[in-house]
Amino acid sequence: MPQKRKCHSAEFKAKVTLEAVKGLKTTSELAQLFQVHPTQISQ
């Protein structure tokens, strides 16, 4: 049985984006922290 895709809220996306823009952590660290793939952060 295939897994369902995660549907992230706009608030979650904004939080991840702000953390990425700050530049205090690497993309890999943010991906682990927010449990998303690094490619999703860079896009």
Buried (B, 14 or more C-beta within 10 A) or exposed (E): EEEEEEEEEEEEEEEBEEBBEEEEEEBEEBBEEBEBEBEBBEE
